[in-house]
């Protein structure tokens, strides 16, 4: 995605329109030139690549386009690595310690590098040359990282990613997003809902698979403290939404005017006819870090209970719940596990209202102790389900204890 300073958009009244590049001969020529530049700098330091890109950009009036395309190439298609015989910080310590015992001179510097190269060759059981030490001393600086891999996109792929990134950037300043996913293949709904959970977006879902769903998502500017991280997480949802056949969305935007410093509001709309191209695979996304940690730790337990991540939706009046996991025992018993992390009061109110409406007897809630449920108006003694409390991480052993107690 693009940083805010490389976003280009115009306003038509309250409507915000992002910059999109045509997939034509002129734009493909620019994309080709930039792609070729990265190919030519494979195994060169990032600083040398940046200098070449800056020279290509020059004083062109459309420098933001050049810079934006280059940014996407470096962040999405290129791999930069620290190449050094030792961790640079440790290498510096070894070099400086050896150099402190001799008088400063060109010959002394050469001797230090040669002696250390000999020592490291023995320690690492491979040949280490003095130039490797010189190069590795400050290899952890961004400008010194080497471009070690470059997955070459086609010019069309780069331009498609740029147009998608410009659209994603609009959502950095969203206060609310309402998505209408019309009647689609049920698998498309599930994929979209999995991404909602993956990015931990504060979504409220209404509808059913037969008629479609309305998904209301609190944006980053609706939080008590605006967070760019949450804005980026929402922007990551857009490529997933492109896998859905029929949909439209409306976003309410809020930002501070650069000159007057006053709050401004805008509106952005998008639908399935937008011609944007997703780069997400159609398969399932990975777990969130919290879910992945829990699943990984569960696999280390010696228990007959099997943990499943892919579960069915729980229909409730006018909405749907998407549990995080299902726990299944060989004797046929099963329980659903929902993890409730740190969210806003309005989200908690909706979440616990869903739990009450679901009337799901086999649902277990794992709730963070960091939540201020009292402030959100949640009366925990009125929650009709079993509850597990956790701090930073949910312990599988605590869940297993609850399962054993329910026998």
Buried (B, 14 or more C-beta within 10 A) or exposed (E): BBBEEBBBBEEEEEEBBBBBBEBEEEBBEBBEEBBEBBEEBEEEBBEBBBEBBEEBBEEEEEEBBBBBBBBBBBEBBBEBEBBBBBEBEEBBEBBEEBBEEEEEEEEBBEBBBEEBBEEBBEEEEEEBBBEBBBBBBBBBEEEBBBBEEBEEBEBEBBBBBBBBBBBBBBBBBBBBBBBBBBBBEEEBBBBBBBBBBBBBBBBBBBBBBEEBBBBBBBBBBBBEEBEEEBBBBBBBBBBBBBBBEBBBBBBBBBBEEEEEEEEBEBBBEBEBEBEBBBEBEEEEBEBBEBBEBBBEBBEEEEBEBEBEBEBEBBBBEEBBBBBBBBBBBEEEEBBBBBBBBEBBBEBBBBBBBBBEBBEBEBBBBBBBEEBEBEEBEBEEEEBEBBEBEBEEEBBBEEBBEBBEEEE
